[in-house]
Amino acid sequence: MKMLFLLFIGFTFSFQTVAQNQGCKNFDLYYEAHRQSKKGNNDKADSLFYEVFSSGFGDLSHTYNTLSWAFREKREKLIPALLKHGSLKGESFYELQSYLAQNNQQNIYLSEVDYMDWRKTYETGLDSLLIRELLDMETKDQYVRSSEDLFKSPYREMVDNTNAFRLKQLITYNRGKLPSYAQLGKDGYDALCLLLVHLNIDVISDILPVLIDAIQNNEFYDHHAVLYQIDRNMEGNPFIFEYDPLKKSLVKTKPNVEIPGYGFTQYYGSLHVFDAISQKVYRIPVFPDVDKTKKQALFEALCYPDPNPLTDHVRHVDMNTFLNIFDMNQKK
């Protein structure tokens, strides 16, 4: 890919490891909290963040994203709750202490005794078999991508295909469900997220129903990675794959539009490019004739907001402007 990137003090906090049948409620609360924070309604944002994190929602990226806001806005009651959330999501005591040391202006203290209690809760539901399998798959995935060594390149497709097959086996082993964060913990979940962004479009389509179920059941939280990989496949594909809400899968529908000297257009708008010259982020051109109904159906299934308050800094440009930006960065 070319230049693509992705980023207790008098306080009680009830945490449920898994909350079933949440639908998109928690994602809706999380993004609404960000909208309120952008409007300067910090008390409302604080309340919404507390509500959503008390449900057990989110991975560590959500924890740290919200901690950054809480420290910046001096939300002294929310910060201890987020530290507990991070502990219950498997973050190490050392990492949380280091983060406090770098950001602490409120003299908030993280008790090691409390942390160990939360750690026991975190470890209760872990499935060591699932974790070991995913970590092994991640190791192989990274080995064949660790350099541009020509010796390794021919094996990447083989490793990706093997990992895709193993992932489907793990879903079958897990009673037809995507392994949840509660089962995988921090390391297993990170491995799963990494493997997802190396799946081809056919495999994504095959497992999309279980991904959607996991997202809506408060068990998997990186819905952007799913959308990102769908668009990433589209960018390198001469055909468009649209969402079929009845099958909860992707269907090849029509020819894609080529971007001269680059690749093809994306469809759902999740791919961005960083312009090192202007230091701004631009959206890679989107297919000119998007079926908005099908696009919205996928966004709703993945609990993905449109527009997304976390990507409102991304600039839309036409094809020629994008190609000029891309060309200038290639020459730099």
ChimeraX attribute file (.defattr): number of C-alpha atoms within 10 A of each C-alpha:
attribute: neighborCount
match mode: 1-to-1
recipient: residues
	/A:1	9
	/A:2	10
	/A:3	13
	/A:4	11
	/A:5	11
	/A:6	12
	/A:7	4
	/A:8	17
	/A:9	11
	/A:10	6
	/A:11	9
	/A:12	11
	/A:13	17
	/A:14	13
	/A:15	18
	/A:16	12
	/A:17	20
	/A:18	16
	/A:19	14
	/A:20	11
	/A:21	13
	/A:22	16
	/A:23	19
	/A:24	18
	/A:25	14
	/A:26	24
	/A:27	23
	/A:28	15
	/A:29	19
	/A:30	22
	/A:31	19
	/A:32	18
	/A:33	26
	/A:34	23
	/A:35	16
	/A:36	17
	/A:37	17
	/A:38	13
	/A:39	10
	/A:40	12
	/A:41	13
	/A:42	19
	/A:43	13
	/A:44	15
	/A:45	23
	/A:46	22
	/A:47	13
	/A:48	21
	/A:49	24
	/A:50	20
	/A:51	18
	/A:52	18
	/A:53	25
	/A:54	19
	/A:55	18
	/A:56	21
	/A:57	26
	/A:58	22
	/A:59	23
	/A:60	19
	/A:61	13
	/A:62	18
	/A:63	22
	/A:64	16
	/A:65	11
	/A:66	21
	/A:67	24
	/A:68	15
	/A:69	16
	/A:70	20
	/A:71	17
	/A:72	12
	/A:73	13
	/A:74	16
	/A:75	16
	/A:76	15
	/A:77	17
	/A:78	20
	/A:79	25
	/A:80	21
	/A:81	24
	/A:82	23
	/A:83	25
	/A:84	24
	/A:85	25
	/A:86	26
	/A:87	25
	/A:88	28
	/A:89	25
	/A:90	22
	/A:91	20
	/A:92	15
	/A:93	18
	/A:94	10
	/A:95	12
	/A:96	18
	/A:97	17
	/A:98	12
	/A:99	15
	/A:100	20
	/A:101	12
	/A:102	9
	/A:103	14
	/A:104	16
	/A:105	12
	/A:106	12
	/A:107	10
	/A:108	16
	/A:109	13
	/A:110	17
	/A:111	11
	/A:112	12
	/A:113	9
	/A:114	12
	/A:115	20
	/A:116	14
	/A:117	12
	/A:118	19
	/A:119	20
	/A:120	13
	/A:121	18
	/A:122	20
	/A:123	16
	/A:124	11
	/A:125	15
	/A:126	18
	/A:127	16
	/A:128	13
	/A:129	11
	/A:130	19
	/A:131	21
	/A:132	14
	/A:133	17
	/A:134	25
	/A:135	18
	/A:136	13
	/A:137	23
	/A:138	19
	/A:139	13
	/A:140	17
	/A:141	22
	/A:142	14
	/A:143	14
	/A:144	21
	/A:145	14
	/A:146	10
	/A:147	11
	/A:148	9
	/A:149	10
	/A:150	9
	/A:151	9
	/A:152	13
	/A:153	13
	/A:154	11
	/A:155	15
	/A:156	17
	/A:157	15
	/A:158	12
	/A:159	17
	/A:160	19
	/A:161	16
	/A:162	14
	/A:163	23
	/A:164	21
	/A:165	12
	/A:166	15
	/A:167	23
	/A:168	17
	/A:169	12
	/A:170	19
	/A:171	16
	/A:172	12
	/A:173	13
	/A:174	13
	/A:175	9
	/A:176	13
	/A:177	17
	/A:178	26
	/A:179	25
	/A:180	23
	/A:181	26
	/A:182	25
	/A:183	21
	/A:184	24
	/A:185	22
	/A:186	20
	/A:187	15
	/A:188	26
	/A:189	24
	/A:190	19
	/A:191	20
	/A:192	21
	/A:193	17
	/A:194	17
	/A:195	20
	/A:196	21
	/A:197	17
	/A:198	20
	/A:199	21
	/A:200	18
	/A:201	19
	/A:202	16
	/A:203	16
	/A:204	22
	/A:205	20
	/A:206	14
	/A:207	19
	/A:208	21
	/A:209	17
	/A:210	16
	/A:211	25
	/A:212	22
	/A:213	18
	/A:214	23
	/A:215	24
	/A:216	23
	/A:217	21
	/A:218	26
	/A:219	25
	/A:220	22
	/A:221	26
	/A:222	20
	/A:223	19
	/A:224	14
	/A:225	16
	/A:226	21
	/A:227	21
	/A:228	20
	/A:229	20
	/A:230	27
	/A:231	23
	/A:232	25
	/A:233	23
	/A:234	23
	/A:235	27
	/A:236	16
	/A:237	19
	/A:238	16
	/A:239	18
	/A:240	23
	/A:241	23
	/A:242	21
	/A:243	23
	/A:244	15
	/A:245	14
	/A:246	6
	/A:247	11
	/A:248	19
	/A:249	19
	/A:250	20
	/A:251	16
	/A:252	12
	/A:253	11
	/A:254	11
	/A:255	13
	/A:256	22
	/A:257	20
	/A:258	17
	/A:259	16
	/A:260	10
	/A:261	9
	/A:262	14
	/A:263	17
	/A:264	25
	/A:265	27
	/A:266	28
	/A:267	27
	/A:268	22
	/A:269	17
	/A:270	20
	/A:271	24
	/A:272	20
	/A:273	20
	/A:274	21
	/A:275	16
	/A:276	14
	/A:277	10
	/A:278	8
	/A:279	8
	/A:280	12
	/A:281	17
	/A:282	19
	/A:283	18
	/A:284	27
	/A:285	25
	/A:286	22
	/A:287	20
	/A:288	11
	/A:289	9
	/A:290	14
	/A:291	13
	/A:292	10
	/A:293	10
	/A:294	14
	/A:295	18
	/A:296	16
	/A:297	16
	/A:298	22
	/A:299	17
	/A:300	16
	/A:301	22
	/A:302	25
	/A:303	21
	/A:304	19
	/A:305	15
	/A:306	11
	/A:307	8
	/A:308	12
	/A:309	15
	/A:310	12
	/A:311	12
	/A:312	8
	/A:313	11
	/A:314	15
	/A:315	13
	/A:316	16
	/A:317	15
	/A:318	11
	/A:319	15
	/A:320	12
	/A:321	13
	/A:322	19
	/A:323	18
	/A:324	11
	/A:325	19
	/A:326	20
	/A:327	13
	/A:328	13
	/A:329	14
	/A:330	10
	/A:331	6
	/A:332	7
